Amino acid sequence: MQSKFFLNRIFKYLDERFNLLQFISLSLILAGFIGVSTQLYLFNKISLLPIFLSTVALFLFLFRLRIFDEFKDYSHDIKHYPNRPISNGLVTLKELRLIFFPAIFLEIILALYLGKIIFIFFSISLLYSLLMFKEFFITDWLRKHFSTYIFSHEILVIPLFYYLCSINGLKSYSEHTLFFLNLVICTGSFMFLLEIARKVRPKELEVASRDTYTAQYGILGASLLLLTVSILSKFTLIFNFYLLKGSFFVITIISLSSLAYLLIDIYRFYKSKSHHTAKRVFKASIIFSVVNLVASVVLSII
């Protein structure tokens, strides 16, 4: 009975902090984009098994980062976010360990099973995530320098996405440097765009911790950052498609159309700062990312 109660609480925790449907979808789209791009570029054919394994690897990695953050941010969340599941006592950190250790065990076993080269890529990404967990042993300084904090965390996408590329056939960092660096930047840009859009708020909804992009950079600064990252993701996506197919007309039309939709909602948020327009920016960012990445996968295959 206690076990069943525990599972109910874990699922409530996941629903709020790591929605399974959302993160399975995100993992599938990002890993699918990386897998299709890598395999077509290297082998000019597609195998579904590496894409599936990449999806599992990414999902487990993101889940571990979520658990890391719960431990790392415990004191911060107790103070500034008392309604979150850990803060309000729905789940304890001790109980999170019960799902954390099986998850990291599966990660390690999967990477070992996939081979030496892939395990090396995984180990690099794991070690960097551990440094992030310890906040590079300069927690107080880093938390006072928001831009450096964000930059140091976003660097993780480089070893992480190279790890996914290696599952799909990449053998070394120096192999086809231009293509894979662009692929990693492209995928990371879409991921960063979602992260920014998730943390934009009108002034009246900010909290004392000031851990949102709008609190740190203002409405205009956050809007310009959204614009910059969305344009970067668009151009790297088009370049990735060009390197794969030698053409980019159709993907450019799709990318520009979805970008226009996103920019309209960013402008609406800038002009009318409200909870509703902030949510519209996040929704538009999701649509922009999904449309572009899925369209690129489909057009690359056909």
KAQUI-V44565 format. One record per run of one state. SS is the DSSP state (~ for helix, > for strand, _ for the rest). FROM is the first residue (numbers start at 1). LEN is the number of residues. If there is no record, write none. Layout:
BEGIN
ss:SS from:FROM len:LEN
ss:SS from:FROM len:LEN
END
This chain:
BEGIN
ss:_ from:1 len:1
ss:~ from:2 len:16
ss:_ from:18 len:2
ss:~ from:20 len:24
ss:_ from:44 len:4
ss:~ from:48 len:25
ss:_ from:73 len:1
ss:~ from:74 len:7
ss:_ from:81 len:12
ss:~ from:93 len:22
ss:_ from:115 len:1
ss:~ from:116 len:18
ss:_ from:134 len:1
ss:~ from:135 len:3
ss:_ from:138 len:1
ss:~ from:139 len:5
ss:_ from:144 len:2
ss:~ from:146 len:9
ss:_ from:155 len:1
ss:~ from:156 len:12
ss:_ from:168 len:9
ss:~ from:177 len:22
ss:_ from:199 len:4
ss:~ from:203 len:3
ss:_ from:206 len:7
ss:~ from:213 len:33
ss:_ from:246 len:3
ss:~ from:249 len:23
ss:_ from:272 len:3
ss:~ from:275 len:27
ss:_ from:302 len:1
END
